[in-house]
Amino acid sequence: MEIPIEVCPTSNMLTLDLPLNVKSLKDNHGTLQKCMESNHSFSVSTDDSGLFSTHAVRELWLVAQAYELDEWRIAGIVWDMVDQVFEGNRKTRAYLARDVRVRIKNMLKVLENGEK
């Protein structure tokens, strides 16, 4: 059984006193680099959005920019994150999956059309 890894790019970089930019993230975040190279399951999160002045979308954007991910790979990461949720109630998981699927579909539609 593969255990997913949680990465919090902003927190991880700032607590190591590394510059928080796309190049630095790709060059210095060893755990994320290994996950990307090995296709190991991971989730992108925030440790403390107030303390680090960030949010989940920004964290995902940083990873996407650092690794030049297309919208399909981003959607795959988000879908994997849903699959990693610790929720035992099958009905709740089904609702979550449905909602995320709709949002991913809408996001991809917007990106494909070049809309903002």
C-alpha contacts under 8 A as a table, 3 or more apart, distances in Angstrom:
res1	aa1	res2	aa2	distance
2	E	40	H	7.89
2	E	41	S	7.59
3	I	41	S	7.40
4	P	40	H	7.08
4	P	41	S	4.73
4	P	42	F	4.85
4	P	43	S	7.13
4	P	84	Q	7.34
5	I	40	H	7.96
5	I	41	S	6.46
5	I	42	F	4.45
5	I	43	S	6.31
6	E	42	F	5.49
6	E	43	S	4.79
6	E	44	V	6.05
6	E	45	S	6.74
7	V	12	N	7.53
7	V	31	T	7.79
7	V	32	L	6.85
7	V	42	F	7.07
7	V	43	S	6.16
7	V	44	V	5.14
7	V	45	S	6.06
7	V	46	T	7.94
8	C	11	S	5.57
8	C	12	N	5.75
8	C	44	V	5.86
8	C	45	S	4.89
8	C	46	T	4.96
8	C	47	D	6.20
8	C	59	E	7.08
9	P	12	N	5.14
9	P	13	M	5.99
9	P	25	L	7.26
9	P	29	H	7.90
9	P	44	V	7.59
9	P	45	S	7.77
9	P	46	T	7.56
9	P	59	E	6.17
9	P	62	L	7.51
9	P	63	V	7.60
10	T	13	M	5.32
10	T	14	L	6.03
10	T	20	L	6.68
10	T	46	T	7.45
10	T	52	F	6.88
10	T	54	T	7.42
10	T	59	E	6.92
11	S	14	L	5.26
11	S	15	T	5.90
11	S	46	T	7.05
11	S	47	D	6.26
11	S	48	D	7.85
11	S	52	F	6.50
12	N	15	T	5.51
12	N	16	L	6.39
12	N	29	H	7.80
13	M	16	L	5.29
13	M	17	D	6.31
13	M	18	L	5.19
13	M	19	P	6.83
13	M	20	L	6.10
13	M	25	L	7.14
13	M	29	H	7.40
14	L	17	D	4.83
14	L	18	L	5.75
14	L	19	P	7.15
14	L	20	L	6.83
15	T	18	L	7.64
18	L	24	S	7.29
18	L	28	N	7.99
19	P	24	S	6.16
20	L	24	S	6.46
20	L	25	L	6.76
21	N	24	S	5.39
21	N	25	L	6.08
21	N	62	L	7.80
22	V	25	L	5.13
22	V	26	K	6.33
22	V	62	L	6.19
22	V	63	V	7.63
22	V	65	Q	6.29
22	V	66	A	4.70
23	K	26	K	5.27
23	K	27	D	6.07
23	K	66	A	6.22
24	S	27	D	5.03
24	S	28	N	5.62
24	S	29	H	7.75
25	L	28	N	5.44
25	L	29	H	5.43
25	L	62	L	7.95
25	L	63	V	7.80
25	L	66	A	6.53
26	K	29	H	6.06
26	K	32	L	7.97
26	K	33	Q	6.73
26	K	66	A	5.40
26	K	67	Y	6.91
27	D	30	G	7.67
29	H	32	L	5.56
29	H	33	Q	6.16
30	G	33	Q	4.99
30	G	34	K	6.13
31	T	34	K	5.22
31	T	35	C	6.26
32	L	35	C	5.05
32	L	36	M	6.14
33	Q	36	M	5.18
33	Q	37	E	6.14
34	K	37	E	5.11
34	K	38	S	5.97
34	K	40	H	7.75
35	C	38	S	5.32
35	C	39	N	5.48
35	C	40	H	4.65
35	C	41	S	6.85
35	C	42	F	6.88
36	M	39	N	5.18
36	M	40	H	6.77
37	E	40	H	7.87
41	S	80	D	7.09
42	F	77	I	7.62
42	F	80	D	7.59
42	F	81	M	7.14
43	S	77	I	7.16
43	S	78	V	7.72
43	S	80	D	7.42
43	S	81	M	5.24
43	S	84	Q	7.96
44	V	56	A	7.28
44	V	59	E	6.59
44	V	60	L	6.13
44	V	81	M	7.73
45	S	56	A	5.81
45	S	59	E	6.77
45	S	60	L	7.94
46	T	49	S	5.90
46	T	54	T	7.31
46	T	55	H	6.46
46	T	56	A	6.14
46	T	59	E	7.12
47	D	52	F	7.91
48	D	51	L	5.41
48	D	52	F	6.05
49	S	52	F	5.34
49	S	53	S	5.37
49	S	54	T	4.90
49	S	55	H	5.47
50	G	53	S	5.15
50	G	54	T	7.01
54	T	58	R	6.31
54	T	59	E	7.13
55	H	58	R	5.43
55	H	59	E	6.35
56	A	59	E	5.12
56	A	60	L	6.25
57	V	60	L	5.14
57	V	61	W	6.05
58	R	61	W	4.88
58	R	62	L	6.18
59	E	62	L	5.17
59	E	63	V	6.53
60	L	63	V	5.20
60	L	64	A	6.12
60	L	74	I	7.86
61	W	64	A	4.95
61	W	65	Q	6.04
62	L	65	Q	5.21
62	L	66	A	6.04
63	V	66	A	5.11
63	V	67	Y	6.17
63	V	69	L	7.97
64	A	67	Y	5.47
64	A	68	E	5.54
64	A	69	L	4.79
64	A	70	D	7.47
64	A	74	I	6.77
65	Q	68	E	4.95
65	Q	69	L	6.66
66	A	69	L	7.96
69	L	72	W	7.89
69	L	73	R	5.83
69	L	74	I	6.39
70	D	73	R	5.48
70	D	74	I	6.38
71	E	74	I	5.03
71	E	75	A	6.07
71	E	108	L	6.50
71	E	111	L	7.29
72	W	75	A	5.03
72	W	76	G	6.17
72	W	108	L	7.55
73	R	76	G	4.90
73	R	77	I	6.27
74	I	77	I	5.14
74	I	78	V	6.30
75	A	78	V	5.09
75	A	79	W	6.08
75	A	104	I	6.11
75	A	108	L	7.98
76	G	79	W	5.02
76	G	80	D	6.09
77	I	80	D	5.06
77	I	81	M	6.22
78	V	81	M	5.02
78	V	82	V	6.50
79	W	82	V	5.16
79	W	83	D	6.43
79	W	100	V	7.40
79	W	101	R	7.74
80	D	83	D	4.95
80	D	84	Q	6.38
81	M	84	Q	5.12
81	M	85	V	6.78
82	V	85	V	5.48
82	V	96	L	7.53
82	V	97	A	6.80
82	V	100	V	7.76
87	E	90	R	7.66
87	E	92	T	7.40
87	E	93	R	6.54
88	G	93	R	7.67
89	N	92	T	5.38
89	N	93	R	6.33
90	R	93	R	5.04
90	R	94	A	6.08
91	K	94	A	5.03
91	K	95	Y	6.31
92	T	95	Y	5.14
92	T	96	L	6.18
93	R	96	L	5.02
93	R	97	A	6.01
94	A	97	A	5.09
94	A	98	R	6.08
95	Y	98	R	5.09
95	Y	99	D	6.17
96	L	99	D	5.21
96	L	100	V	6.12
97	A	100	V	5.21
97	A	101	R	5.94
98	R	101	R	5.13
98	R	102	V	6.26
99	D	102	V	5.24
99	D	103	R	6.30
100	V	103	R	5.03
100	V	104	I	6.00
101	R	104	I	5.16
101	R	105	K	6.05
102	V	105	K	5.11
102	V	106	N	6.20
103	R	106	N	5.07
103	R	107	M	6.04
104	I	107	M	4.96
104	I	108	L	6.07
105	K	108	L	5.22
105	K	109	K	6.15
106	N	109	K	5.03
106	N	110	V	6.20
107	M	110	V	5.17
107	M	111	L	6.17
108	L	111	L	5.02
108	L	112	E	5.92
109	K	112	E	5.18
109	K	113	N	6.23
110	V	113	N	5.25
110	V	114	G	6.18
110	V	115	E	5.19
110	V	116	K	6.96
111	L	114	G	5.01
111	L	115	E	6.12
111	L	116	K	7.67
112	E	115	E	7.77
